Amino acid sequence: MKLLIIGGTRFVGRHLVAAALARGDQVTLFNRGQTSAALPPGVAWIQGDRGGDLSALRGQRWDAVIDTCGYLPADVARMAGALDASVGRFAFISSVSVYASSATCNHEDSPLGHIDDTDTTVVDGRTYGPLKALCEQAVVQRCGTRALIVRPGLVVGPHDPTKRFTWWPARVARAVRDGQPMLAPGAPGRPLQFIDARDLADFVLHALDAGCGGAYNAVAPGGFTTMQGLLDACAVAAGGRPSLVWANDGDLARLGVEPWMQMPLWLPEGGEHAAFMLVDQRRAQAAGLRQRDLGDTVADTLAWWRALPTAQRQFDNTGLSPEREAQVLVALADDRQPRA
Ligand SMILES: NC(=O)c1ccc[n+]([C@@H]2O[C@H](COP(=O)([O-])OP(=O)(O)OC[C@H]3O[C@@H](n4cnc5c(N)ncnc54)[C@H](OP(=O)(O)O)[C@@H]3O)[C@@H](O)[C@H]2O)c1
């Protein structure tokens, strides 16, 4: 396949490029050249800013385009307009955040989020989902049945810039190395749902080959794993068993620990995002979405993390700092002390 990828050098796009090259596809990237200057051998590059002049994209034909970095509807509409006549199929990487609510389980036809200020260029926690929904609409309006809309849940694996999933393999490895207890959030059996970026890449390419159109939730099936399952896989990758101190939703809330960013992947039951990881993905599964073994995702993520230069091996605002986690563990131990 002759493939154009808008983006392609950070995380999801990087794995798309690798998967496409491995299949023998002919790959061209369009990006500014800011995120990464080094491209894999054999990849053609068109330099440009999607918010600016798109004329460099004219005069060529591609079997498919995959737009990985569309966040603003006007930009996505311009891109679809510029490419409409020269591409066979248009795949847009969207998100399960398009849904109006993640308090209850979503399927592809669930209501989408709404935003009044459709021209805003501010992409934040409030606008990201509804803007992505409008981006999808722009692609479908232009490309009709040639549009493939892929809605990933949490994307994980090597090169993840958010480091949310990475926090767990790295945290367990530290606990095993230091022999110190670590905090485990919520309920051990609570389901987790995410997608390895490499499985996402394989699915997008497969769906393009198969001529799939419309929207697909791209995540592992419900019940793929649980918090306990993830920590077990992390223990295997780390080569030892950490001493886990489970803190339930109430404990963590009382101690001021915030879901998701302070305790990655922890979403309290009954909360506004309680069903973020309970998305119906049967449509994608039926269309060929497949999941690699969780152990492989964890081991590869840990290996990637360990190989990063020290300066990049930082979690910044993801996960509790060691000091804060130690405070929480002391407070929990104190609470659990039998009272005289
Ligand atoms: N991470 C998750 O958990 C998650 C979950 C659901 C959905 N998603 C979606 O998955 C996608 C992930 O994106 P990614 O960052 O991993 O993709 P990527 O394709 O690996 O990287 C982003 C690319 O966009 C290019 N780019 C950024 N601004 C540009 C501009 N103005 N003009 C041209 N190129 C530009 C960057 O290159 P330059 O900077 O060099 O231009 C880079 O190549 C997003 O659409 C996100 O909404 C992610």
The ligand as an SDF file (V2000), in Angstrom:
LIG
                    3D

 48 52  0  0  0  0  0  0  0  0999 V2000
   -1.9780    8.3240   24.0490 N   0  0  0  0  0  0  0  0  0  0  0  0
   -3.1830    7.8560   24.2620 C   0  0  0  0  0  0  0  0  0  0  0  0
   -3.4380    7.1830   25.2820 O   0  0  0  0  0  0  0  0  0  0  0  0
   -4.2900    8.1200   23.2710 C   0  0  0  0  0  0  0  0  0  0  0  0
   -5.5660    7.6510   23.5620 C   0  0  0  0  0  0  0  0  0  0  0  0
   -6.5760    7.8570   22.6180 C   0  0  0  0  0  0  0  0  0  0  0  0
   -6.3010    8.5180   21.4440 C   0  0  0  0  0  0  0  0  0  0  0  0
   -5.0460    8.9780   21.2000 N   0  0  0  0  0  0  0  0  0  0  0  0
   -4.8060    9.6810   19.9350 C   0  0  0  0  0  0  0  0  0  0  0  0
   -3.7050    9.0520   19.2980 O   0  0  0  0  0  0  0  0  0  0  0  0
   -2.9540   10.0310   18.5830 C   0  0  0  0  0  0  0  0  0  0  0  0
   -1.5720    9.9400   19.1590 C   0  0  0  0  0  0  0  0  0  0  0  0
   -0.7190   10.7630   18.5540 O   0  0  0  0  0  0  0  0  0  0  0  0
    0.8660   10.6140   18.6200 P   0  0  0  0  0  0  0  0  0  0  0  0
    1.3700   11.9050   19.1540 O   0  0  0  0  0  0  0  0  0  0  0  0
    1.2430    9.3770   19.3010 O   0  0  0  0  0  0  0  0  0  0  0  0
    1.1050   10.5100   17.0560 O   0  0  0  0  0  0  0  0  0  0  0  0
    2.4590   10.5400   16.2440 P   0  0  0  0  0  0  0  0  0  0  0  0
    2.0870   10.5800   14.8100 O   0  0  0  0  0  0  0  0  0  0  0  0
    3.3870    9.4680   16.6750 O   0  0  0  0  0  0  0  0  0  0  0  0
    3.1240   11.9340   16.6660 O   0  0  0  0  0  0  0  0  0  0  0  0
    2.5330   13.1710   16.4410 C   0  0  0  0  0  0  0  0  0  0  0  0
    3.0210   13.6860   15.0930 C   0  0  0  0  0  0  0  0  0  0  0  0
    2.3440   14.8160   14.6820 O   0  0  0  0  0  0  0  0  0  0  0  0
    3.2570   15.7260   14.0900 C   0  0  0  0  0  0  0  0  0  0  0  0
    2.7030   17.0660   14.1960 N   0  0  0  0  0  0  0  0  0  0  0  0
    2.3400   17.6980   15.3420 C   0  0  0  0  0  0  0  0  0  0  0  0
    1.8720   18.9240   15.0620 N   0  0  0  0  0  0  0  0  0  0  0  0
    1.9290   19.0430   13.7040 C   0  0  0  0  0  0  0  0  0  0  0  0
    1.6100   20.0750   12.8090 C   0  0  0  0  0  0  0  0  0  0  0  0
    1.1040   21.2550   13.2380 N   0  0  0  0  0  0  0  0  0  0  0  0
    1.7700   19.8760   11.4840 N   0  0  0  0  0  0  0  0  0  0  0  0
    2.2810   18.7100   11.0360 C   0  0  0  0  0  0  0  0  0  0  0  0
    2.6340   17.6840   11.8340 N   0  0  0  0  0  0  0  0  0  0  0  0
    2.4620   17.8610   13.1630 C   0  0  0  0  0  0  0  0  0  0  0  0
    4.5320   15.5220   14.8940 C   0  0  0  0  0  0  0  0  0  0  0  0
    5.6920   15.8850   14.1810 O   0  0  0  0  0  0  0  0  0  0  0  0
    6.2920   17.3740   14.2600 P   0  0  0  0  0  0  0  0  0  0  0  0
    6.2110   17.8150   15.6890 O   0  0  0  0  0  0  0  0  0  0  0  0
    7.6900   17.1570   13.7910 O   0  0  0  0  0  0  0  0  0  0  0  0
    5.4750   18.2020   13.3350 O   0  0  0  0  0  0  0  0  0  0  0  0
    4.5060   14.0160   15.0900 C   0  0  0  0  0  0  0  0  0  0  0  0
    5.0710   13.3600   13.9850 O   0  0  0  0  0  0  0  0  0  0  0  0
   -3.6340   11.3670   18.8160 C   0  0  0  0  0  0  0  0  0  0  0  0
   -4.5110   11.6310   17.7530 O   0  0  0  0  0  0  0  0  0  0  0  0
   -4.4310   11.1380   20.1030 C   0  0  0  0  0  0  0  0  0  0  0  0
   -5.5780   11.9560   20.1660 O   0  0  0  0  0  0  0  0  0  0  0  0
   -4.0290    8.7880   22.0820 C   0  0  0  0  0  0  0  0  0  0  0  0
  1  2  1  0
  2  3  2  0
  2  4  1  0
  4  5  1  0
  4 48  2  0
  5  6  2  0
  6  7  1  0
  7  8  2  0
  8  9  1  0
  8 48  1  0
  9 10  1  0
  9 46  1  0
 10 11  1  0
 11 12  1  0
 11 44  1  0
 12 13  1  0
 13 14  1  0
 14 15  2  0
 14 16  1  0
 14 17  1  0
 17 18  1  0
 18 19  2  0
 18 20  1  0
 18 21  1  0
 21 22  1  0
 22 23  1  0
 23 24  1  0
 23 42  1  0
 24 25  1  0
 25 26  1  0
 25 36  1  0
 26 27  1  0
 26 35  1  0
 27 28  2  0
 28 29  1  0
 29 30  1  0
 29 35  2  0
 30 31  1  0
 30 32  2  0
 32 33  1  0
 33 34  2  0
 34 35  1  0
 36 37  1  0
 36 42  1  0
 37 38  1  0
 38 39  2  0
 38 40  1  0
 38 41  1  0
 42 43  1  0
 44 45  1  0
 44 46  1  0
 46 47  1  0
M  CHG  2   8   1  16  -1
M  END
$$$$
